[in-house]
Amino acid sequence: MDKVFIDALEIECTIGIHDWERRIKQPIVFDIELGFENRQAAATDAIGDTVDYAEVIERVRALASTSSFKLLESLAEAVCGSVLRIHGVQSISLRATKRVPSLRVGGVGIEIYREIPSG
């Protein structure tokens, strides 16, 4: 399967379980890999025959920036479900990273893979 990828898409989100986290926006970094069939687009050189990554970015940005999930897991699942509805997307691998300086780590996060069932 062919892939389109979007690296380091940073979006300010309301995310977290603590009261102080509910009052601020925090940056979440998304790394996204989409499975799709590329041959038609390669043959026609037409944007309508491929996955438009600008559309993917806008969809993720719109969802994440207006969401108020407590868990990063919930946000990631919602993003995957939304992106899988875009024409041509057959699968998504998503990594969402939240920076947590108080834990003295570069980030914590989740990585999930979802695909449209065949058949």
Disulfide bonds with the S-S distance in Angstrom:
none
